[in-house]
Amino acid sequence: MSNRAHIISVIPVYNGERFITATLDSLAAQTLKPDRVIVLDDASTDGTTQLVESYKPLKCEMVRSEENKGLFRNFNRALEFAPECDYLHYICADDVLLPEFMQRMSAALADEPAPAFSYCLSDFIDKDGNLLESSSVKPAPPRPVTANALLAQHSECDSLMLGGVLIKTLGQVCPVQFRTDMPHAADCIFYSDLAKASAARVCVPEVLLQIRRHPFSMTKRNEENIKSWVLDEWEAIQHAFGLMDQSGLPRWLRRQKLRCMFAARSKVKMQQMADEKPDHVQRIYESARPRVPWLHWQLGRVTVFLRDLFFGSTLKKEQWQ
C-alpha cells in the first residue's frame, strides 16, 4: 500500500498576513480536503507565521526559510512535494478556492495517466473579497485540451492561473520547473512547458477559484520593473509560440498576429502609466518598440485606438486600489 498522500496543497507565501487566513479557510471548506497543507514561508517579516501556527480549522505544516528567495523559487520548492502525493496543488496566499475545487479537479483527472493536469476558470475579487469580474462561461463537463491549443492560448499571454491548476503526479517528479529569472511571466512559461510535457490536459470549465487584485500583489509590484513587465511578456510569447506544432502559412500568420498583439499590449501599458507615472511611458516604449517591426507597432496602436473609440477603455485601475 502506498504511503503517498492523495492530495497535497502548498501555499508559498511572503508577508501574507493580510489574506492568508481567507486562503486557509477556503482549503478547510473543501468537500474533498487535502491530506496535507504545507505553508512555505519565504522569510516573512510580518505575522504570517503566527497566523498559520495558530490556525485551528486545519492542520498546517509550516516550513520557514531563513532568507527570502523570491516568489518562483518558493513555487519550485512547492513542486518538490510532487513525489509525495498523487495530486499536487499550490495556491498564492491571497487567493481563494471555492468548496468543490479539489473534488471537481481530481475527478476530471481520475482516468488520466501521469503527468497530467486539470485547470479551472477564475473570478476576480478585490482586497475586501468583493467580486470585480466574473466569468461569463456557463459550467460544462470537463474536456480534454491539446497541447497546441494551450500553447496558442499562452502565446497570447492568456496564462493559466496559479492556484487554479491541479497536477496529477502519482508520485513522479514534476517534469518542469518555474524560471526564476523573470518575475512577471514565469508562470506563463511554466504552463507552456507543462502543457508540452504532460500526457493529458483537462479543462474544467467552471469557476472554482477567486483571484485577488490588490495594491500589494506581485503583479502590481512588477509595474515598477519596466524591463521585466514588458520584456518578460515578450519572451513568454515567443517561448509558447516556439513550442507550437504549426508550420507554413498558419505559423506565419500567427507570428504576425503575435507581433501586433504585443504592440497593442505595450500601448495599453503606456496608457496605464500615463497619469500616475508619465516617465514610465517612454521607458515602456524604449523596451517594447525594438521588438516588433514598424508596421506591426502601428497596427497594434490602431487596434487599441479603435477599441477605445468603439468599446471604451478596459483600464480598471480602481480594481488595484
Wavefront OBJ file of the C-alpha trace (Angstrom):
o trace
v 0.000 0.000 0.000
v 1.376 3.419 -0.978
v 2.367 5.883 1.747
v 1.767 8.781 -0.608
v -0.744 11.447 0.325
v -3.698 11.644 -2.029
v -3.651 15.467 -2.298
v -1.060 17.938 -1.059
v -1.816 21.647 -1.214
v 1.101 24.049 -0.822
v 0.937 27.783 -0.086
v 4.142 29.673 -0.949
v 3.951 32.973 0.950
v 5.883 36.097 1.808
v 4.343 38.635 4.205
v 0.879 37.218 3.644
v -0.840 38.118 6.902
v -3.468 40.297 5.152
v -5.126 37.465 3.262
v -3.705 34.039 4.180
v -6.475 33.281 6.677
v -9.049 33.511 3.873
v -6.915 31.160 1.767
v -6.683 28.651 4.624
v -10.424 28.950 5.260
v -11.078 28.026 1.620
v -8.918 24.909 1.960
v -10.633 23.950 5.214
v -14.032 24.253 3.476
v -13.201 21.824 0.643
v -15.684 18.991 0.093
v -12.603 16.843 -0.602
v -9.935 18.058 1.774
v -6.221 17.820 1.015
v -4.337 15.313 3.157
v -1.570 17.822 3.804
v -1.484 21.619 3.719
v 2.059 22.974 3.645
v 2.894 26.660 4.037
v 6.274 27.650 2.592
v 7.114 30.897 4.340
v 9.777 32.849 2.427
v 11.280 34.632 5.462
v 8.233 36.787 6.163
v 8.712 39.778 8.451
v 5.039 40.187 9.386
v 2.691 37.980 11.376
v 2.260 35.237 8.762
v 3.958 32.527 10.825
v 1.918 33.265 13.935
v -1.352 33.247 11.984
v -0.616 29.880 10.379
v 0.629 28.255 13.577
v -2.455 29.390 15.489
v -4.934 28.418 12.763
v -7.355 25.867 14.245
v -9.734 24.584 11.492
v -6.914 22.915 9.569
v -3.635 21.286 10.468
v -0.899 23.137 8.587
v 2.761 22.269 8.179
v 4.927 25.388 8.382
v 8.250 25.325 6.516
v 10.113 28.565 7.091
v 13.069 29.831 5.070
v 15.754 31.845 6.838
v 16.269 34.084 3.799
v 13.941 35.475 1.181
v 14.448 33.581 -2.092
v 11.659 35.081 -4.198
v 8.246 34.014 -5.444
v 9.128 31.475 -8.121
v 11.981 29.869 -6.194
v 9.390 29.300 -3.498
v 6.997 27.801 -6.048
v 9.772 25.457 -7.167
v 10.037 24.352 -3.553
v 6.314 23.551 -3.742
v 6.955 21.328 -6.769
v 9.399 19.272 -4.701
v 6.410 17.675 -2.940
v 5.233 16.034 -6.194
v 6.807 12.610 -5.373
v 4.945 12.563 -2.043
v 1.408 12.658 -3.436
v -0.999 11.584 -6.171
v -2.164 15.144 -6.794
v -0.210 18.338 -6.175
v -1.846 21.722 -5.739
v -0.389 25.130 -4.926
v -2.026 28.500 -4.388
v -0.929 32.060 -3.689
v -1.620 33.276 -0.163
v -4.114 35.904 -1.303
v -6.414 33.773 -3.466
v -9.457 31.689 -2.534
v -10.745 28.282 -3.653
v -14.419 27.502 -3.996
v -15.518 24.497 -1.892
v -15.687 21.923 -4.716
v -12.293 22.726 -6.260
v -10.412 19.594 -5.102
v -13.316 17.247 -5.772
v -14.050 18.534 -9.277
v -10.450 18.884 -10.367
v -9.286 15.469 -9.173
v -12.368 13.728 -10.598
v -11.562 15.246 -14.002
v -8.163 13.509 -13.902
v -9.276 10.169 -12.484
v -8.784 8.208 -15.707
v -5.744 10.117 -16.987
v -2.130 8.916 -16.808
v 0.524 10.941 -15.040
v 1.801 13.517 -15.557
v -1.425 15.333 -16.290
v -3.197 18.396 -15.018
v -6.627 19.977 -14.825
v -7.392 23.672 -14.724
v -10.474 25.748 -13.967
v -11.891 29.215 -14.595
v -11.445 32.121 -12.192
v -13.316 35.132 -10.909
v -11.542 38.258 -9.663
v -12.120 39.840 -6.262
v -10.800 42.970 -4.566
v -8.871 43.263 -1.317
v -12.118 43.011 0.657
v -13.374 39.941 -1.197
v -15.919 41.810 -3.323
v -16.472 40.450 -6.832
v -14.800 42.518 -9.574
v -15.083 40.328 -12.661
v -16.951 37.098 -13.200
v -16.541 34.546 -15.962
v -19.411 34.580 -18.431
v -18.859 30.947 -19.415
v -21.593 28.540 -18.354
v -20.340 25.485 -16.425
v -19.855 22.432 -18.649
v -18.392 18.920 -18.325
v -14.582 18.620 -18.221
v -12.971 18.283 -21.637
v -9.509 17.277 -22.863
v -7.357 20.010 -24.383
v -4.469 19.556 -26.799
v -1.021 20.876 -26.035
v -1.203 23.028 -29.150
v -4.424 24.685 -28.017
v -2.920 25.629 -24.663
v 0.282 26.839 -26.306
v -1.751 29.052 -28.631
v -3.521 30.465 -25.574
v -0.237 31.125 -23.782
v 1.347 32.676 -26.852
v -1.301 35.381 -26.407
v -0.373 35.840 -22.715
v -3.582 34.192 -21.549
v -1.934 32.111 -18.865
v -3.475 29.564 -16.537
v -3.830 30.865 -13.014
v -1.581 29.866 -10.134
v -3.946 28.156 -7.733
v -6.337 27.065 -10.453
v -4.319 24.023 -11.541
v -4.166 20.516 -10.073
v -1.260 18.323 -11.216
v -1.609 14.535 -11.224
v 1.839 13.178 -10.358
v 1.221 9.682 -8.911
v 4.476 10.057 -7.033
v 6.506 11.270 -10.003
v 8.756 14.315 -10.064
v 7.143 17.304 -11.764
v 8.559 17.351 -15.319
v 9.117 21.142 -15.436
v 10.028 23.995 -13.114
v 9.409 27.717 -12.859
v 12.067 30.024 -14.222
v 13.475 32.236 -11.501
v 14.957 34.963 -13.694
v 11.726 36.555 -14.896
v 9.346 37.721 -12.147
v 6.498 38.783 -14.432
v 5.864 35.860 -16.806
v 7.477 32.756 -15.302
v 4.032 31.236 -14.769
v 3.151 31.632 -18.455
v 6.351 29.852 -19.492
v 5.858 27.170 -16.828
v 2.383 26.280 -18.060
v 3.583 26.258 -21.676
v 6.274 23.755 -20.706
v 3.834 21.736 -18.594
v 1.341 21.563 -21.463
v 4.048 20.162 -23.721
v 5.381 17.685 -21.142
v 2.069 16.287 -19.872
v 0.271 13.199 -21.097
v -3.114 14.876 -20.673
v -4.560 18.335 -20.075
v -8.162 18.722 -18.892
v -10.199 21.920 -18.772
v -12.841 22.107 -16.042
v -14.951 24.970 -17.431
v -16.418 26.332 -14.228
v -15.313 28.941 -11.728
v -13.554 27.226 -8.814
v -11.000 29.910 -7.909
v -11.084 33.585 -6.952
v -8.025 35.695 -7.786
v -7.494 38.727 -5.570
v -6.437 42.047 -7.077
v -4.856 44.443 -4.615
v -2.042 47.025 -4.419
v 0.310 44.651 -2.550
v 0.339 41.912 -5.197
v 3.369 40.757 -7.185
v 1.587 41.714 -10.409
v 1.185 45.282 -9.193
v 4.792 45.473 -7.963
v 6.071 44.253 -11.343
v 4.950 47.541 -12.885
v 7.966 49.141 -11.232
v 10.346 46.874 -13.126
v 9.689 48.095 -16.658
v 12.137 45.723 -18.313
v 10.551 42.713 -16.637
v 6.981 43.930 -17.111
v 7.458 44.379 -20.857
v 10.221 42.042 -21.988
v 9.322 39.026 -19.836
v 5.972 39.089 -21.581
v 7.626 39.199 -24.993
v 9.823 36.233 -24.074
v 6.810 34.261 -22.836
v 5.010 34.918 -26.125
v 7.984 33.718 -28.139
v 8.504 30.690 -25.899
v 4.944 29.398 -26.271
v 4.971 30.134 -29.997
v 8.233 28.224 -30.385
v 6.746 25.115 -28.749
v 3.695 25.018 -31.020
v 3.373 22.286 -33.607
v 2.484 24.542 -36.504
v 4.078 25.261 -39.871
v 3.620 27.021 -43.201
v 1.134 29.831 -43.676
v -0.730 29.310 -40.358
v 2.541 29.718 -38.454
v 3.499 32.827 -40.445
v 0.096 34.386 -39.808
v 0.291 33.640 -36.086
v 3.715 35.273 -35.891
v 2.311 38.477 -37.418
v -0.673 38.388 -35.067
v 1.551 37.992 -32.004
v 3.739 40.928 -33.020
v 0.680 43.158 -33.363
v -0.738 41.861 -30.094
v 2.487 42.615 -28.220
v 2.493 46.140 -29.652
v -1.124 46.602 -28.535
v -0.425 45.285 -25.033
v 2.564 47.614 -24.735
v 0.389 50.552 -25.804
v -2.124 49.668 -23.091
v 0.698 49.610 -20.530
v 1.708 53.087 -21.702
v -1.881 54.273 -21.213
v -1.937 52.697 -17.769
v 1.134 54.648 -16.668
v 0.358 57.950 -18.416
v -1.388 59.667 -15.497
v 0.408 58.431 -12.408
v 3.933 57.727 -13.735
v 4.459 59.528 -17.066
v 8.215 58.830 -17.049
v 7.386 55.125 -17.356
v 5.670 55.688 -20.701
v 8.915 56.428 -22.517
v 10.664 53.539 -20.799
v 7.940 51.120 -21.900
v 8.212 52.419 -25.469
v 12.001 52.074 -25.484
v 11.744 48.489 -24.208
v 8.926 47.311 -26.479
v 9.365 49.176 -29.744
v 12.592 47.429 -30.938
v 10.926 44.003 -30.603
v 8.487 44.394 -33.494
v 8.637 45.926 -36.992
v 7.274 49.441 -37.539
v 4.131 48.217 -39.341
v 3.158 45.842 -36.538
v 3.728 48.589 -33.969
v 1.398 50.912 -35.844
v -1.239 48.217 -36.295
v -1.130 47.489 -32.580
v -1.620 51.177 -31.755
v -4.512 51.464 -34.200
v -6.169 48.407 -32.647
v -6.066 49.992 -29.181
v -7.356 53.318 -30.564
v -10.313 51.641 -32.279
v -11.105 49.547 -29.235
v -11.158 52.649 -27.019
v -13.227 54.537 -29.583
v -15.943 51.943 -30.062
v -15.914 49.948 -26.830
v -14.250 52.224 -24.282
v -11.012 51.693 -22.420
v -10.595 48.450 -20.488
v -8.257 50.080 -17.957
v -9.627 49.441 -14.478
v -7.100 50.963 -12.133
v -9.582 51.124 -9.281
v -9.527 47.329 -9.073
v -5.997 47.522 -7.681
v -6.743 50.185 -5.060
l 1 2 3 4 5 6 7 8 9 10 11 12 13 14 15 16 17 18 19 20 21 22 23 24 25 26 27 28 29 30 31 32 33 34 35 36 37 38 39 40 41 42 43 44 45 46 47 48 49 50 51 52 53 54 55 56 57 58 59 60 61 62 63 64 65 66 67 68 69 70 71 72 73 74 75 76 77 78 79 80 81 82 83 84 85 86 87 88 89 90 91 92 93 94 95 96 97 98 99 100 101 102 103 104 105 106 107 108 109 110 111 112 113 114 115 116 117 118 119 120 121 122 123 124 125 126 127 128 129 130 131 132 133 134 135 136 137 138 139 140 141 142 143 144 145 146 147 148 149 150 151 152 153 154 155 156 157 158 159 160 161 162 163 164 165 166 167 168 169 170 171 172 173 174 175 176 177 178 179 180 181 182 183 184 185 186 187 188 189 190 191 192 193 194 195 196 197 198 199 200 201 202 203 204 205 206 207 208 209 210 211 212 213 214 215 216 217 218 219 220 221 222 223 224 225 226 227 228 229 230 231 232 233 234 235 236 237 238 239 240 241 242 243 244 245 246 247 248 249 250 251 252 253 254 255 256 257 258 259 260 261 262 263 264 265 266 267 268 269 270 271 272 273 274 275 276 277 278 279 280 281 282 283 284 285 286 287 288 289 290 291 292 293 294 295 296 297 298 299 300 301 302 303 304 305 306 307 308 309 310 311 312 313 314 315 316 317 318 319 320 321
